[in-house]
Amino acid sequence: MIRLISVCFSIVAFFLTVDAQVLDRSDNQFWSDVQLAVPVSKQFDFNLLGTFRAGRDITHPVDERVGAGFTYRAGKYVTVAPSYLHIGMQPFAGRRVWENRLTLPVTFQLKLGKFTLRDRNQFERRYRNNGIKSNRYRNRLLLEYPIGPDKLGLSVSIGDEVFYDWTVDRWVRNRFAVGITKVFNKHFAQDVFYLRQNDGVSIPGDLNVIGTALRFRL
């Protein structure tokens, strides 16, 4: 009888844990990115990258990233910026994930009057600590528009990004974002944005994000 009661409690605990994870599909987070660009030539920059993300309603670190890469400007309309990232993630209590990621983004830019349209096509090769290797494609359309006098260096943007994951062979994620950019001088610019993510695979997958990106250039 005691053993039967113990088994029953274990089953109940299992389903409560599953329910808790299902209920934990959404989160409110803060993201902070830093990029340092070191010019090598007119076409090439060497980049150092860092990211910190706080989640679980902005109470715990959930994502830390460091990496490096370079940017190649192939004329006025095409930019290629491959990079490597080492990523540590703690998406929810009791789970830790490490990943090494190779990224190849190719961005096409088009001027439409005062508007700037950017189409980023990004391919990722992911090596995770559980031994799984996967490929992912991301496409982001971003529209920017300057506001105020030119000397203010202000612009607003709106964009949407979709993710295709070959591990499950389907589109798994969508990110919609609005933001504002302030260019202080030729060495420093800052982005502040709100992002809404919907993801039916990851836990948590549905996110409300307030973020900032600091971009330095020597």
N, C-alpha and C positions, 0 to 999 in steps of 0.2 A: 504493500500500500504506500509506504513512504517513497519507494522508488517511482511508483506511478505518479504520485503528487509532484515529485521532482521533475519528471519528464513533462508533465503538464505545465509547470512553471517555466521550463525551458522553451516550450513551444510558444507560450504566451509572450515571453521576453523576446523571442525571435521576431514575432509579428509586430510587436511594439517598436522594435528597432527598425524594421522595414518601413512601418508607417512614419516613423520620425524622419527617415531619410526622404520618403516621398514628400512629406510636408516641408522638407528643407530644400526644395527645388528653387526657391527664390532667395535673393539676398540684396542688401544695400552695401555698396562698396565705394572706396576712394582709391583712385589710381594716380600714381605719380611717376612720370617718365623723365629721364635726363639723357640728353645726347650732346656729346662734345665732338665737333667736326674739326679736323686738322687738315687744312688745304695742302695738297701735294703738288697739284698743277691746276690749270684752269678747268680741266675736266674732272679731276680726281680729288676726292676727300677721303681721308681715313677717319672712321667713326668709332667712338667708344660709347657703349649703351648701358643704361641702368634703369631698372624698374622696381618699384615697391607698390604692393597693393594690400589694402586693409579691407577685410570683409567681416562676415558674421555681424552685420549691422555696424561695421566700421569699429570693431572692438578687438580684432585679432589680425596679425599678419597672415595673409593667405597666399601670397605669390611674390617671389623675389627673383629678379633676372639680372644677369650681367652678360655682356657680350661685346663683340667687335665686328666691324665690317667696313665696307667702303662704298662710296657713291660715285658713279660714272655718269656724266651728263653727255649724252650723244646728241648734241645740238640743242635747240630751243624746246623741242617737243617730247623728247624721250629721256627718261632717267632709269638707270639700273643700279640697285643698291643691295647686293648680296650681303648676308651677315650670318654670324654664329651666335647662338644664345645658350647659356646654361641656366636652367630654370628649376627652382624649388617651389613646390606647391603644397599647401595644407588646406584643401577646399572645405573640409569640415573636421570636427574633432575626431581624432583617431586615425586619420588618413594622411599619409605623406607620399608625395610623388616627386620624382626627379626626371628631368628630361634634357636632352641635348638636341637642339633644333638648328637645322640649316635652312635658310630662307632666301628665296630669290624673287624679289619684287621688281616688276617692270611697270613704270608709270608713264602714261601718255597724257600730255597736257595740251589744252586748246583754249585760246583766248576768244571770248565772245563779247565784244565790246568791253565793258568793265568787268564782266564775269570771267572767272577762270574755272574751267572744267578739267578735273583730273580723274583718270581711269587707271586704278592700280590693279594689276594682275599679279597675284603672289602665289608662289608654289613653296610648299614646306615639306621637308623630310624630318620626321620626328623619331628619336631614339629614346624610349622610356625605360625606367629602371625595372619594369616588370618583363622586359625582354621584347615587348611589342614594338615593331617598327611600322610606321604608317606614313601615308602621303596625304596632303590636304591642299586644296586650291581655294583661294579667297579672291573675290572681286569687290573692289570698293569704288563707287562713284562719289565724288566730292565736288560740290559747287561752292566757290568762294566769291565774295563781293566786298570791295573796300567801302568803308563808311567814314564820314567826316573828312576834314582836310587831309591832304597827303602827309603833312608833317606829323600827324597823330600816329600814323602807321597802324591803323585799326582795320580789321576786316572781320566779317562774319562768314560762317560756313554751315552747310548742311550736307549730310552724306548718309549713304547706306552701304552696308557690306554684307555679302553672303558667303557662306563656307560650304564647300563640298568635301566630304571625307570618304576616301576610298575604302576605309576599314569597314564601313557599313553601306557604301555605295549609294549615298543620298546626300541631299542638302540638309545640313544639320543645325545651322545657326544663322541668325540674322542680327545685325547690329545697326541701329539707327542713331545718329549723333548730330547734335547742333553745338556750335561753339563760337568763340571769339578769339582772335589772334591779335597780339600787340607786339609790333616790332619796335624795340627800344633803340637799337642802333644796328650797325652791320655785324656786331659780335653777339647779340643776344635778342631772342624773341621768346614769347611765352604764349601757349595755348591754354584756354580754360574751356571745358566742355561738359555737356551732359550726354550720357550714352544709355540707350536701352537695348539690352540683349535678350533675345529669346532663343532657347536651345532645348530641344526635346530629348537630348542624350546625356549631357553633363549634369552633375549634381554638385552645387547648384547651377542651374542653367539659365534661369530668368533673373537678370540683374538690372538694378538701377545704379548708375555709376556717375559720380562727380569726379572729374579728373583734371589734371594739369600736366603740361609737358613743357619742360625748360630746354631750349635749344641754344647751345653755345657754339660759337665759331671763332677760332683763333685767327 
